[in-house]
Amino acid sequence: MDVSLSNSIVSAATAASNRQTSDAVNVAVLKKAMDIQAAGAATLLQSVAPAAQPALATSGTLGTQVNTFA
């Protein structure tokens, strides 16, 4: 049996296993980073006070049918 062939098969299998482990760690870190960003964005959105909407016009022909405030 050729020892160099066995060594190359073992090294290829080891490299594939290491790559899978590395990919799994990278995905886990990415998910954690996205969770942290989502939590930060939610905190920022909650800290912003909603702007008061002006009241609709109640008389006249302008502004009584459609609220055009942007």
DADAZI-V647186 format. One record per residue. N is the residue number from 1. RES is the residue in one letter. PSI is psi in whole degrees, 0 to 359 (999 if undefined). OMEGA is omega in whole degrees, 0 to 359 (none if undefined). Layout:
((N & RES & PSI & OMEGA) (N & RES & PSI & OMEGA))
This chain:
((1 & M & 139 & 182) (2 & D & 118 & 183) (3 & V & 324 & 181) (4 & S & 326 & 177) (5 & L & 318 & 178) (6 & S & 318 & 179) (7 & N & 320 & 180) (8 & S & 324 & 177) (9 & I & 317 & 179) (10 & V & 317 & 181) (11 & S & 325 & 177) (12 & A & 319 & 178) (13 & A & 319 & 179) (14 & T & 318 & 179) (15 & A & 320 & 179) (16 & A & 319 & 179) (17 & S & 318 & 179) (18 & N & 323 & 180) (19 & R & 319 & 179) (20 & Q & 317 & 179) (21 & T & 317 & 179) (22 & S & 317 & 179) (23 & D & 319 & 180) (24 & A & 319 & 178) (25 & V & 318 & 180) (26 & N & 319 & 179) (27 & V & 320 & 179) (28 & A & 319 & 179) (29 & V & 319 & 178) (30 & L & 316 & 179) (31 & K & 319 & 179) (32 & K & 318 & 179) (33 & A & 320 & 179) (34 & M & 323 & 177) (35 & D & 319 & 179) (36 & I & 318 & 178) (37 & Q & 321 & 179) (38 & A & 319 & 179) (39 & A & 319 & 178) (40 & G & 319 & 179) (41 & A & 320 & 179) (42 & A & 320 & 178) (43 & T & 317 & 179) (44 & L & 318 & 180) (45 & L & 325 & 179) (46 & Q & 333 & 182) (47 & S & 342 & 180) (48 & V & 122 & 178) (49 & A & 133 & 179) (50 & P & 140 & 179) (51 & A & 142 & 179) (52 & A & 131 & 178) (53 & Q & 134 & 177) (54 & P & 150 & 180) (55 & A & 148 & 176) (56 & L & 152 & 176) (57 & A & 141 & 181) (58 & T & 350 & 179) (59 & S & 160 & 180) (60 & G & 180 & 183) (61 & T & 350 & 184) (62 & L & 123 & 174) (63 & G & 8 & 181) (64 & T & 348 & 183) (65 & Q & 321 & 184) (66 & V & 132 & 176) (67 & N & 109 & 183) (68 & T & 12 & 178) (69 & F & 132 & 180) (70 & A & 999 & none))
